[in-house]
């Protein structure tokens, strides 16, 4: 515990008492009261351990006042078990009261000592023990004592911090679960050992406990004095002061008070959330990561969970979310990275916030930056199209490799141009708000300089708008010519392979080098463009298909990655060659490659211990994905080809074997199912006789066999149907690997949380067979997430069948704003999930983008590297750094979020 802080709130306890009152809480729900009480307790503990006794006293008293309000609620009896789970039993609150009494006595003495000479001794508390020391010595030493970290002060250590110490090999982990549970699943860390709970008895000394351990356990136990830190772990303790009856509390007492021969280098800590939490975050660092924590059946809690919505009025309906909620929000300057990040982090709060009026000088700066970027994009787009037209005139166009890349480049530049149109609209709205503010407040006080600046900004906005209209006509003409080229490509036949005596011709392997210079070429004026040399088209020997493989020797055979060696290639920054419209596949594979837990699972060969050879794909898909990920992360190659993986997936789904463009979402969904099936070897035993409906549905889906893919990417959805007549509820459960969200048809700009609100809102259904009324009734259907996955994949439904165009598929070009950090999923989870240890806040780490239309499009990926902590753009074989402010765009198609911590990849 830190040194006591100076008294700063009052001069006596009576003064503090006046600060402990709480408002009338009779109208608040039990859930709100429980969450508030829990926060008060945690805050009081933090103040106490930080040495601020006055704030600790006030917060503890507020906690007990809140507890009294909870007990006085009319529905307390119904929620009694939930209260006990959230706030502890009588014994736990008695310990809290003891802490409050100690603080009260200390404050009484300190208030009494105020005004006396500083040499008088004062009471301090260190590690829960009373120590007398002079105030003079305290004043001289307090400045040299550094503040402990939050987790040390709380007596807890997070799983992320424990993992970091495990990497540094500085921590000793004592796992005090039962020996059976430890043998079933435990940390793979070499300094983690089992102190079985059946051997831990209250009142025994550390020496007696050591004598009961196994020989290997005794050796590990002896190292507790030389390790930098000692950490205790059980199944799911989350408090620094666990219940006295638990094995971890007894072990903590033995080490603190009955281990006189050892001086620990740091305070002993408890893993927050225990092994259950750690295995969710770092499954690849545990043996048998499919194990589940033993749970006690609790009828009270089950009853509460069965009723998701006690009142039908608690459900927000789709019709309640009106069309005006999707009107374009005031935009932000995406060139300003801090501003962009700050806006994205605000999430749903940003939607409801009233936009602040910017001064005209700031609007002018935003416009200057925007116009510079827009004009640069215009120039690159113009040059790119001129180069493409020259290639077309010379007979190449979409057929040559670099011509295809140039076409993809045009699609991306056009998409960015559309985003700049929205940014120009945003500037117009800001100027209008500025003028309205001046008209409302004091129009006569506007200086002539500001008035002139406002006119200049408006003039440049109009000028840019006229330019955008001209660019739109040019875009339509480009699309017409590209459509002609696409039609001509269908009838194109590759010439025979060139003779080896053509050393000056460029081969397919040289395509990345050609494209590397394209960025600089596009910046040159048209008259300075160099003449285009003929490029040899890639030649494929269609007869040389991979032979059917022997499953037993799959992993040892030689694969053809056709690598292009590079210099100083960062690990994980290797591109993927386009093998003929395989950009949809490349985009998804790069997103998966930047999922640290999956990549570590593949690079470390841990996947080999869990392959199923008896399923449809015979384990071949995970073999090829793992082999490819290893190539992407060896840091030697500029780009590689996924020929073997493409062949394998084409065997099981023919659409992936051709050269036609496919949907990356369809590929991802099918690939996830294949990978799960290839690794579905983890047998799960039922932990208790009585299980919830949610757990039963999960077991039925997994067939009691799980996988690492399931643990990372799969969640569960709860569908609740509530009768509007008798209010009877019926629930069903379904597993998912991604969420598919509708985009509003009437909004150019929208927010991700708006789409989430629509997806999880209630909808009316007619003719539902109510099991209680025994007849057809009107009902309300509502979705909630009953199990959040560690990796949450969000698919944006951009493509739709247009009935006005004979059902032809069209694309929604909405500019969707989504958070890069701190996406809170709490509003969308079921009651039972809200009480789990699972984090509810996600960080974005990858985006699969689609540019163009259904007729002609291109996929790329934006990924945040776990090794470098920054964003990169993966455009087939070309990988380049990406500014954070450019991650959000109208091309976003699939978003990859995670609450898993970042991991450094090591071979």
N, C-alpha and C positions, 0 to 999 in steps of 0.2 A: 504494500500500500504506500502511496505517496505521503510526503510530509503534510501535516495539517496546514490548511490554508488559513489566512487571517480572517477574523470575524468581520463580516461586512454587511450583514443583513439586518441585525438588530442588536440591542444591548441586553436583552433578556428573553427567556422562553415565551413569555406572554406575547411579546411582539411577533415572534415567529408563528405563534398559534393563529394570529389574525390572517396569516398568509396561507393557511392550510384549508380554507373553506372551498367547497366545490359547488357548482350551480345545481339547480333542480334537474334531476336526470330521469324523472318519472316517465317522460315521453320517449326516451331513447331506447333502442332495441338492445336486447341482451348481447348480441354480437358486438355492437359498438362499445358497450360497457366493458366487456371482457377484454377487447383489444386495448382500450384505454388503460385499464387496470394493469395489464401486462406491460405496457410501455412505461407506466409510472414506476412499476417495480424495477424494471431494467435501468431507468434513469436514476432512481434512488441508489441502486447498487453502484452505478458508475460514479455518482457524486461521493459516495462513501469511500470507495477505493481510491478516488482522486484526492481525498483529504478535505473535501468541502462539507463539513459536518452540518452547517446550517441548511444548505440546499438539500442535503440528504435527509435531514429531519423533516423539512417541509414536504418533500416528495413522498417519503414514507407515510407521513400522516395523511396526505391526499390519497395514497393507495388504500389505507385502511378505511377512510371515509368512502371511497369508491366501493370497497368490499361490502361495507354496510349497506350502501345503496343497492348493490346487486342482491344481497340477501333479502332486502325488503321488497323486491320486485314480485309481482303476483305470479309470474311464470317461473320463479326460481326453482320450484320442485321439478318442473319439466326439464330444466337445463342443469340440474344439480351435477350430473356426471361431467358435463362439458365444463362447468366451472371448476370442478376438481382437476380436470385434465389441464386446463389453461393456467390456473393459479395455484395448484397444489392443494394438498389436504390440510387438515388442522395442524398436524405436526410441522408442515412446511411453513405455514403462517405463524406458528409459535416461534420458529427460529427467526423469522423476519421481525417479530415483535421483540425478541431478545436483542437483535441488532439495534432496533430503535431505542430500546431502554439504555443500552450502552452509550449510544450517541447522546441521548437526553442527559445522562449523568455527566458525560464529558462536557457538554455545553454548559450545564449548570456550574461546573467548576471553573470553566474558562470565563464565563460571564462574571463570576465572583472575583476572579483574579484580574479582571480588567482594571487598569489604573495603578496596579502595584509595580514595584521595580522589576525590570526585565530579568533579573537574576532568579526570580521565583520559578520553580520547576512547573512545567505544564505537562499534561497527559498527551501522549501520542500513541497511535495504534499502528503496529507494524505486523503484517501477516496475522492479524486477528489477536495479537497479544499486547497487553498494556505495557508501555515503556515510559519511564520518567527521564526527561532530559531537559537541560536548561534552554531557555528561549534564546540565549546568546549563541549557543552552539548551533541551534537550529537555524538562526539567521545567517550564520557564516557558511553553513554547509548546504543549505537549501538551493543556493544558486548553482552549485556544482553538480547537483543530482539531476540527471536528465529524466524527462518525463517518460514513463514506460508506454509501450504501445497499448492500443485499446484492448487487444485481446489479453495481454498480460494483466492489465488492470481488472479485467472481468474474470480472470481465472480460466478463460477459454482460449482455444486455438482453433482457427478455421481450418477446413480441409485444404484450402489453397496454401495456407502458411505451412501446414504439416507437410504437404507435398513438396514445397520448396526446401524445407529442412531435410526431407528424405533425399532429395537430389544432392544436397550438400553433405549428407551422411553425418549430420551433427546431432541427431535426435535418437533417443531410445523410446520405443513405443511398447507399453505394457497393455496387452489386450486381455481384459478381465472378463471376457465371455466364457461360457462353459467350454470344456475341452472338446466336447462333441461339435459345438458350433465352430470352434476354431479350426478343427480338422476339416470340416465341411468347406470352409472358405476363410481366408485370412490374407493379410497384406503380403506381397512378394518381397517387401523390404527386408534386408538381411538383419537389421537391428530391431525387428519386431518379434515379440515372443508372447507366449500365453501364460498368464497367471490365472489359472482356472477359478471361476467364481465359487466352485464347490470346495476349494481349499482355503478361501478367505473367510476368516472367522473374527468377529469383533473381539478386541481385547488382546489379540496375539501380537507379538513383536515382529519386527522385520526379520530377525534371525530365525524365528520359528517358521515363518512363512517360507523363507528361502530353503529351509531344510525339507520342506514338502514338495518342492519343485523337482522336475526332471533334471537330468544332468545338463542338458543343453539350456534349460531354463535357468539353472543356477549360474551358468557362465554368463548369460545375458544379464541376469539380475546383478551380478557383481560389477558390471560396467556402468551402473547408474551414477557412480561418483565421478566418472571421467567424461561422460557425455555432456555437451553444452546444455541440453535440456532433456527433461523426462516428461512424457505425455501419456496419459491414461485414456483408454478407449473401451467402451462397451457397445451395446447395440445402438442406442439412440438417445443417450443423455444429452441435454442441451443447456443445462444450467451449471453455473460454477459451484453451486451448493446443492448437490444431488440429495435426494431423500436418504435419511440415515440408514434405512433398511436395505439399501442397495449395495451390491458388492463393490461398485466403484467408489462409493462414499467411504466404505470401510477401508479399502486399499489406500485411498487418499489420506485417511486419518493415520494409518499405520506408517506411511512414508513421512508424514509431517511430524508426528508426535512420538513414534515408537521406533525410530531408526537413528539412534544417537551417534552411531559410528560414521555416518555419511553426512558431508556438507554438500548440498546440491548447488550447482552453479547458477541455476535460475529457478524461479518458482515453478512448481509442478502444475501442469495444465491439463485440462480435459478437452478432448476433441469435440467440438460443437456438432451435435447431431449424430455423433458416433460412427460406427462402421456402416450403418445404413446410409448415412449421408455421403460418406467417403466413396462407397461403392457406386453410388449414382454418378459421382463426379469423375472418378478415375477407375472405371471398370477394368481397364487393361493392367492395372497394378494390383489386382486382387485375383486370387485363385477362385475359380467358380463364381464369376460375377453375377450369376443368375439367382444366387441364394436370396431368400427373403427373411426379414427380421420376424421373430415370433411375435404374434399379436394376441391380445386377449379379446375374447368376444365381449362386446358391450352392448346390451340390448337398448340402453337409453340412447346411446349415440346412433345406433342403427336406425332407431325410430325417428330421430331427428333428421337423419340423412334421407330416409325414404320420402319425406315431404320436402321437395325442393323449393316450392313456392306456397307458403301457408295461405297467402291471399292472392287471388287471381289478379288483383290490381298491382301486385309487385312486378308483373311482367310488362316490359316495354314492348309495344307492338310495332310491327313494321310500318303501319300507317301513321304511327306517332312520330316516326322519323320522316319528316316532310321533305319534299324536294328542295326546299330552300336551304336545308342543312348542307346541301352539296354545292351551294354556289361558291364560286372561286373565292378563296381567302386571300387577304393581302399577302403578297409574295415577299420574299427576302432576297437580299443580294447574295447569290450563290458564289460570287467571287470572293466574298469575305468568309474565310473558313470559320473563325470564331462565331460569327453571327449565324452561319448556317448550322453549325453544331448546336449552338444554344437553342435555335428554333426547333431543330429536330428532336432534341432531348425533352422539350416541353410536352410533346405528345398531345394528349387530349386537351390539356390545359391551354395549349396554343389555339385550339379551335374556338374556345369560348372567350379568349382574351380579347379585349378591345384594343385594336391596333393603335399604337402611338403615332402621333403626327411628327414626321421628321422635318427638321429645318431644311430650307431650300438649298443651303450649301451642301448638306449631306446628300440630298437627292442628286445634285449636280455631280458629286464625286461618284456616286453609284452609276449614273448615266455614262460618265466618261469611261469607267472601267468596262461597263457592259458593251458600249459601242466599239471599244477596241477589240474585245473578244469576238463580237458579232462580225465585224469587218474582216478580221483574220479568218474566221470560218467561211465567210463569203468568198474570199480569195482562194482558199484551199479547195472549196467546192467547185469554183469555176475552173481552176487548173486541173482538178481531177477529171472533170467531165470532158475538157478539151483533150486530155491524154487518152481518155477512153474512146472518144470519137476518132482520134488518129489511129488507134489500134483497130477500131472497127473498119475504117477505110482501107487499112492494109490487110484485112481479112482475118483478124484475130478476134477482137471483142471479148465476148464471154468465154471463148474457148481456150485461150491461153491461160496459164496459171496466174501470171501477174495481172492479166486482164480481169480474171475473176476476183482477185484481191482488190483491184481498183474499183470494181463494182461494189464490193462490200464496203469499201471506204466511202464511196458516194452515199450509200444508205445511212451510214453513221453520221456523216456531215449533214445530211438532210434532216435527220432526227434532231441533231443539235440545233439546227436552224429553227425548227418548230419550237423548241424550248426557248429560244431567244425571242420569238414572237410573244410568248407568254410573259417573258421578262419585261418586254417593252410595255405590255399591258399593265404589268405591275407598277411600272414607273408612272404611267398615266393615272392610275388609281391613287398613288401617293401624292401626286401633284394636285389632284382634285380634293383630296382630304386636307392638304395644306391650304388650299384656297378657301375651302369651306370653314376651316378653323379661323382664318384671318377675317372672313366676313362675319363670323359669329362674335369674335372677341373684340378686335379693334382694327377695322380696315383702314382707318385714317392714319394709323401708326406705321404702316408698311413703308419702308424706305424705298426710294427710287431704285436703289441698287438691287434690292430683293425683287422688286417688281420686274425689272429688266431681266434678272436671272430667271424668274419664273417664265417669262415669255420665251427666253432662249431654250429652256428645257422643253417647253411645249412644242416649240418649232422643230426641235430635233426629234421629238417623239413622232410628230406627224411625218417628218421626212423619212424616218425609219419605217414607219407604217407603209408609206408609198413604195419604199424599196422592197419591203416584204411582199407586197402585192405583186410587184414585178417578178420577184424570185419565185412566187407561187406559179406564175405562168411558165417560167423556165422549168420548174419542177415537173409540171404536167407534161411539158414537151420532152423532158428527160425520160419520164416514165413511159411515154409513147415509144421513144426510140429503144428503150431497154426492153419493152414488151416485144418489139420486132426482133431484137437480138435473141431474146429467150425462145421465141418461136423458131428462129433459124437454127438455134442450138439443138433443137430436137431432131433435126435432120442432118446434123453434123456427123461426119465419120472421121475417126482418127486416121492420119496417114501412117504408112508402115514405119517401123522404128528406123531412126537415122543410122547411117553407117558409122562405125567407130572412128572413121577418119574425119570426124568433124569436131576437133578439139575446141573450137571457139564457140560452139553452140552451148547454150545454157541448159542444164538438166533440171529435173524436178528437185534434186537436192539443193540446187542453187537458188531456188525460189525465195527462201527466207532472206538471202543476201540481197536479192533484187528488191524485195519489199522494204528492207531496212532503209534504203535510200529514198523510198517513196515520199516519206514525210518531208524531206528537204526539197525534193523535186516539186512537190505541190506548192511550195512557197515561192517558186521562181515565176517571173512573168512569162506569159505564153510564148513570147518571141525567143526567150532564152532556153526553152525546153530542148533537151538533147534529142537527136533522132533515135527512133526506137529500133533496136536490133531485133532480128527474128529470134524468137525463143522456141526451143524445141519442146514440143508438147510431151507430157508424160506418157510413156508407153507401158502398158500392162500386159503381161502374159496371162490371158484368161484361163489357160489350161493348167496353170500352176496354182491350184487351190490347195490349201492345207489339207493333209490327209486326216481321216477320222483318227482321233487320238486315243491312245491307250490311257485310261484313267489313272492307272497305277503309276505311270511315268510322266504325267502331265507337268509336274513342277520341275522336272529335271531336263526337259527338252529345251532346245535352243529356239528362242523366239526372234522374230524379225521386227525390230523397232526402227530400222533405218535411221539411226541417230545422226544428227548433225552436231559435230563437236564445237563447243564454244569456249571462249576464254572468260574467266571471272564470272561464270554464270552462278547466280545465287541459288541456294538449295530451295526447291519448290517453285523456281521461276523458269522452268523448262516449258516451252510451248508444245502444242500438238498439231501435227500436219493435218491439213484438210484433204481427206482421201476421196473427195467427190461429194460435196454437200454434207459433210459430216460435222459441220460447225455446231449443230444442235447437240451432238454427242460430246464434242470437245468442251463445250460450255459447261455441261453437267459434270463431266469428269474432273474439270479444274475446280469446281465448287466442292466436290467430294474430296479431292486431294487436299484442299485447304480446311478440311474438318480434322483438327489435330488428333482426336481420339481414334478416328478411323485410320488415319495415316500411320500413327504409332502402332496400331494393331497389325497393319500390313507390313510395315518396315521391319518390325521386330520378329516377324514370322509367328506371332502368337496365334494367328488365324489358322495355322496348320494343325493346331491341336483340336480344332472344333469343326473341321470340314465334314459335311455329310456327303457320302458317295452313293446314297440310295434314293436321292430325289430326282426330279425331272432333269435338272441341269448337271447332275453328277459332280457338283462342286467346281465345275469348270469356270463359271463366271467369277467367283471370288479369286480363283487362281489367276485369271487374266487381269482382273482389277488390281490385285496386290502386286503383280509383276510390273504393271504399268506405273503404279504409284511409286515403286522403288526407282524406276527410271526417272520419273519427274523430280525425285528428291535426291538424286546422287550428285547434283551440282556440276556435272560434266558436260551436259548436252544443251545446246541451244534449243533444239526441238527434236521430238521423236514421233513415230507413227504408231497408232493403235490398231495395227492390221489384225493381230491375233484376237484381240478383244472384239473387234468388229465382226470377224468371222464367226466367233462363238455365239454372240448375241444374235447374229443373222441366222444361225442354225435353228434357234428356238423362236425367233420372231422374224419372219421373212422381210417385213417392211424395213428392217434395219440393215439388210444386206445389200439393198440397191443403192442407186446414186441419187434418188429423189430426196428432197428436203423433208424432214420429219419434225414432229412437235417435241421440243425438249421436255415438256412436262410429262408427256406420255412415256418417253424414254426413261425419265427419272422414276416414275411410278412403277413401271415394269422392272427396272433394274433393282429398285429397293426390295421388291418381292423376291426376285431371284437371289439376291445377296442374303436376305433373311433365310430363305429356304436352304441355301448352300451352307449356312452356319447354324442351322437349327438343331443343335445337338446337346444343349444344356437342359438336363432333366430337372423339372421343378416338382418337388413334393408338396402336397397340400399341408399347410402349417397348422390348421385347426379344423375341427369338424364342421363348424358353422362359418360360412363365408358370406360376404355381401353379394348382392346381385352383380355389382360391378366386377368383383373379383371372379365370380363364376363366369361372366362373359369373357373376361381376359383369358381364363384357363381354356375355355372352349375355342377361342381363336388360336391360341398357341399350342393346343393339344398337349399341354404340360411340358412342351419343349420350347426353349427360348434361344435367343441369339444376341450377339453384340449389336447387330443392326437394330433388332427390336428394342434393346435397351436405350439406344441413342436416338433413334428417329421415330419411333412409334408412340402414339398417344391413344387416348380413348375418349370418345364422344358420348355424352348422355343425351338422349332424346326424351323429353318429358311431354306427355300429352295430358292436359287437365280439362276435365269436363266443366263447361260453364254453368251447368245446372246443379250438380251435386258436389263439384269441386274435387272429385276423385282423381288421383294422379296415377298414371301408368308410365313406366320408364323402360327404355331399351338402351342397349349399349353397343357401340361399334368402334373398332380400332381404325386408326388412320395414320398415314405416313406424311400427309401434307394437308393443309387447308386450302380449298379453292374458293376465293372470294370474288363476288360480282363487283364490277366497276359501274358506277352510276352512268347511265346513258346521256344525262343532261348536264354534265359538268366537265369542263375542260381541265379543271384543277380540283383535286380532292385529297383527303387525308386518309392514311391507312386505318386510323381508329374509326373513321366514319364507315369504312367498308366492314370493319369488324363489328361495329354496332348493328349494321344491317344484317349481317350473317347470323348473329346471336340474338336477334330480336324475335319476338313471338309472332306467329302467323295463325290466322283462323282457318280451321278445317271443318268441313261439313260431313255429316253422316258417319261420325265415329261411333263404333259400337262400345258404349260405356259399360264396363264390367259391373258397375254398381247400379246404374239405372236399368240395365238389361234391355236397352233399346238404343237406337241411333240418336246421337246428340251432336250439337255444335261443340267444338273443343278448341283449345289453343295448344299449339305445338311450339316447343322452345328447346333450343340446343344449348348445352353447356359442356365444357371440357371436364371430364371426370378424372383424367390422368394426363398431366402435362409431360411432353417428351423433353429430354435434355436439348435436343436439336429440333426446333420448330421451323418447318418449311411452309412458306406461304406462297400459294400460286394465285396469280391475278388473271382472271378470266377475260383476256383481251379479245379472244376470237369468238364470234357468234354467227349464227345463221340469220341472214337478213331476209325476212319474208317478202319485203318489197322488191327484192332482187332475185326472185326465183330460188330463195333459200341458199344463195351463195354465201360463203363465209367471208365476213368482214372483220376488220380489226379496230378495236377501240384504242385511240391514241391518248387517253387521259394522262395528264401529268400527275402522278401520285406522289405525294410527300409522305415519306416513311422515316421513322427514327433510326439513327445509326446506333444510338445507345439508349438504355433504360426504357425499353418497351414493356410496359406493365400489362400483364395478362390477367390480373386479379379480377377485373369486372366480368370476365368471361368463363370463370371456372365454377364447378359445382360445389355444393356445400362441403362435401367430404374432402375434396381436393384442397380447399382453403385451409384445412387444419394440418396438412402434411408438411414435412420439412422441405419439400421441393421448392427451390427458388421460383419466384413468379415474374422476375424481371430478366429480359433478354437483351443481348447485344447482337447487332448485325455483323456477319463476317463474310458473306458472299451474296452476289446477285447474278442471276442469269438474265441477260438482256436479249431482246429481239428487236431488230430494225427492219423496216420495210413493211410489206404486206403479205397476204397469203400467196400471191402470185410469185413474188420474189423477195426473199428476206435473208437475214444473216443473224447469227447468234454470237455473242461474246460473253465473257464473264468478268465481273469485278470481284476481286477477293482480297481480304485483309490477311496478310501473311503473319502467322503466329511467330515465325522466326524474326521478322523484321519490324513487326508492329505497325505496318503501313499498308496502304492499298496499292494493288497492281491491276492492270488491265490485261486480260488474256484474250487475244484475238487470233485464234488458231495458233500458228507457229510464232507469232510475234507477242512478246511480253514487254510491257512498259509500265513505268511508274504512273500512278494516278493520284491527282489531287483529291482530297477528301470532299471538297465542295462539288465535285463532278460525279460522285457516286449516285446521287439521286437524279434520275432523268425519266423522260416519258418512255424510254425503251425498257424499263424494269419489267420483268416477266415473272421471275421466281425469286423469292427472298429467303435467305438462309439465316435464321437467328439461333442463338445458343445461350444457355446460362452456364455452360461448362467453362472452366477457366482455360486461358491460353496455355499451350504447352510448347516448349522448345523441342524441335525434332532432332534426334541424334541417331546416327547409324551405328 
